[in-house]
Amino acid sequence: MVDTIGNHTSVTFTIPTDKVYMHRDGTRNSLGIGKYVEEDNVVDVAEGITVKVRGGLEVGGRSVADFVVEQGTKNGWTYRVWKSGVYEMFGIFSVTATVAGTANGNMYHSEQFKIQTPFRINNAVVVGTATNWFIPITGGVSNGDDGEDPNENIGFRLFKPTSFEAGATSSVRLHVSGKLA
């Protein structure tokens, strides 16, 4: 601020950002809910406020049909739980053959490996790949009713076009999805 004599004076003040019900800033093209808007071109919701969308929701022009409601890590797996009830798990595990490969046509396969999962999944879809093995793993899910731990086990064999001895190891990447049992 400059007065008519040429002296300079400044004034500093704080704009309050206390809670407000709603703040619309037309110059920023923004809307604040429970707070003052602090950014351009956003809907800014105060911390501690839950947003419930009772109709459809679009992000970037696309409908959001499903979304993650929980995620974490457990027993070596990273998992996500989707609103639709789908559980998705992925992890990297090391397996070691305890017996030599068994011939099966023009391929050799390992014994059945089992890796415990943190959740029991119905009709699980298992996708995996393994290092040092040329064929992706093929597998299914054991029901856990074989006297073992009641949690789900992912059962699979590894295949290779050449023979291998006991002690052969592989790093296995697994991705499992399905609904809880």
Helices and strands as residue ranges (DSSP letters): E 22-25, E 30-33, E 43-45, E 58-59, E 62-63, E 68-74, E 77-82, E 86-96, E 102-104, E 107-109, E 113-116, E 121-130, E 135-142, E 153-160, E 169-180
